[in-house]
């Protein structure tokens, strides 16, 4: 991302940051429709509060904080759960072996993420989906760098325990992106 200042051209900021903001929301919420709502609500909040953005850090980190807070708040509200097919858009043939395996892996991982508390879920999404370092995640979540490390370590353990018992024949799911493992 180019580090656009949301105070100058919010439209360009929106275009540049929407895909990552949506991934954060989806990772925390686990449902496409809710993630879309959360992302839109977060942008409305960010637009209204853009004058309060202080350029002391990346604008994206400021936005991710808004998305994380909006997503966590949305999970506290009662809602009707959506029941959907594996691939409601019909982008791939779900009967194809690779598509089916990918869909199952995705559902298993999303189910495991839903077992984490919202802050832990946010930390995992920010680290492994957006590849943010611990300091950036700490700034977004309002936690120390060492606390972020602890949250991520416990979350990996919980995900592994949540996934492995239900799928004993499967090898462990790796969530670490290539080149990850750096803390700073």
C-alpha positions in Angstrom: 0.0 0.0 0.0 1.2 3.4 -0.8 0.6 5.0 2.6 -2.1 7.3 1.3 -3.3 10.0 3.8 -7.1 9.5 4.2 -7.4 13.2 4.9 -6.4 14.1 1.4 -8.1 11.7 -1.0 -10.3 9.3 0.8 -11.5 7.7 -2.4 -8.0 6.7 -3.4 -7.3 5.5 0.2 -10.5 3.4 0.0 -9.5 1.8 -3.3 -6.0 1.0 -2.2 -7.0 -0.4 1.2 -10.3 -2.1 0.7 -9.0 -5.7 -0.2 -6.9 -5.9 2.9 -9.5 -4.3 5.2 -12.1 -6.8 3.9 -9.7 -9.7 4.6 -9.2 -8.5 8.2 -13.0 -8.2 8.7 -13.6 -11.6 7.1 -10.9 -13.3 9.1 -12.5 -12.0 12.3 -16.1 -12.4 11.4 -15.9 -15.6 9.4 -18.9 -14.7 7.2 -18.7 -12.9 3.8 -21.9 -10.9 4.3 -21.0 -9.8 7.8 -17.4 -9.0 6.7 -18.8 -6.8 3.9 -21.0 -4.9 6.4 -18.2 -4.6 8.9 -15.8 -3.3 6.2 -18.3 -0.7 5.0 -19.1 0.4 8.6 -15.4 0.7 9.3 -14.9 2.9 6.2 -17.9 5.1 7.2 -16.3 5.5 10.7 -12.9 6.2 9.2 -14.3 8.8 6.8 -16.1 10.6 9.6 -13.0 10.5 11.8 -10.4 11.1 9.1 -9.7 14.6 10.5 -8.5 12.8 13.7 -5.9 10.7 11.9 -2.5 11.8 13.1 0.3 11.0 10.6 2.4 9.5 13.3 2.0 6.0 11.8 0.8 4.4 8.6 -2.8 5.3 7.6 -3.4 1.6 6.9 -2.6 0.7 10.6 -5.1 3.4 11.7 -7.7 1.9 9.3 -7.0 -1.7 10.5 -7.6 -0.6 14.1 -11.0 0.8 13.0 -11.8 -2.5 11.1 -10.8 -4.7 14.1 -12.8 -2.6 16.5 -15.8 -2.6 14.2 -15.6 -6.4 13.7 -15.3 -7.2 17.4 -18.2 -4.9 18.1 -20.3 -6.6 15.4 -19.6 -10.0 17.0 -21.1 -8.8 20.3 -24.4 -8.0 18.7 -27.0 -10.9 18.2 -27.5 -11.7 14.6 -29.0 -14.3 12.3 -26.4 -16.7 10.9 -26.2 -17.2 7.2 -26.4 -20.7 5.8 -24.7 -21.0 2.5 -23.3 -23.4 0.0 -19.6 -24.2 -0.3 -19.2 -21.9 -3.2 -22.4 -19.7 -3.6 -20.9 -17.6 -6.5 -20.2 -20.7 -8.6 -16.6 -19.5 -9.4 -15.2 -23.1 -9.4 -16.6 -26.5 -9.8 -16.8 -27.7 -6.2 -16.8 -31.3 -7.4 -13.2 -30.9 -8.7 -10.8 -32.5 -6.3 -8.5 -29.5 -5.9 -11.4 -27.1 -5.5 -13.1 -29.4 -2.9 -9.9 -29.8 -0.9 -9.3 -26.1 -0.9 -12.9 -25.4 0.1 -12.7 -28.0 3.0 -9.3 -26.6 4.1 -10.8 -23.1 4.1 -13.9 -24.1 6.1 -11.8 -26.0 8.6 -9.5 -23.1 9.1 -12.4 -20.6 9.4 -14.1 -22.9 11.9 -10.9 -23.0 13.9 -10.6 -19.2 13.8 -14.1 -18.9 15.1 -13.1 -20.8 18.2 -10.6 -18.1 19.1 -11.6 -15.0 21.0 -12.0 -11.9 18.7 -8.7 -10.3 19.7 -6.8 -13.5 19.1 -8.6 -13.9 15.8 -7.6 -10.3 14.8 -4.0 -10.9 15.8 -3.9 -14.1 13.6 -5.5 -12.3 10.7 -3.2 -9.3 10.9 -0.1 -11.5 11.2 -0.8 -14.3 8.7 -3.1 -12.7 6.2 -1.6 -9.2 6.1 1.9 -10.3 7.2 2.2 -7.4 9.7 5.0 -7.4 12.2 4.4 -7.8 16.0 4.9 -4.1 16.6 2.3 -3.0 14.0 -0.2 -5.6 15.4 0.5 -4.4 18.9 -0.2 -0.8 17.8 -3.5 -1.8 16.1 -4.7 -3.9 19.0 -3.4 -1.7 21.8 -1.1 -4.5 23.1 2.6 -4.8 23.7 4.8 -6.6 21.2 5.5 -9.4 23.7 1.7 -9.8 24.4 1.2 -10.1 20.6 3.7 -12.9 20.6 1.9 -14.7 23.4 -1.5 -14.2 21.8 -0.2 -15.6 18.5 1.6 -18.6 20.1 -1.5 -19.6 22.1 -3.7 -19.0 19.0 -1.5 -21.3 16.9 -1.7 -24.0 19.6 -5.5 -23.6 19.9 -6.0 -23.7 16.1 -3.9 -26.9 15.9 -5.9 -28.6 18.6 -9.1 -27.4 17.1 -8.3 -28.7 13.6 -6.4 -31.9 14.3 -8.9 -33.9 16.4 -11.6 -33.5 13.7 -9.3 -34.4 10.9 -6.8 -36.9 12.3 -5.7 -38.2 8.9 -4.7 -34.8 7.8 -1.3 -33.3 8.4 -1.1 -30.2 10.5 -2.3 -27.0 8.9 0.5 -24.5 8.4 -0.6 -20.9 8.7 2.9 -19.4 8.7 3.4 -17.5 5.3 6.7 -18.0 3.5 9.4 -15.7 4.9 7.4 -15.2 8.2 8.7 -15.7 11.6 10.3 -12.3 12.0 9.1 -10.3 15.0 10.1 -6.8 13.9 
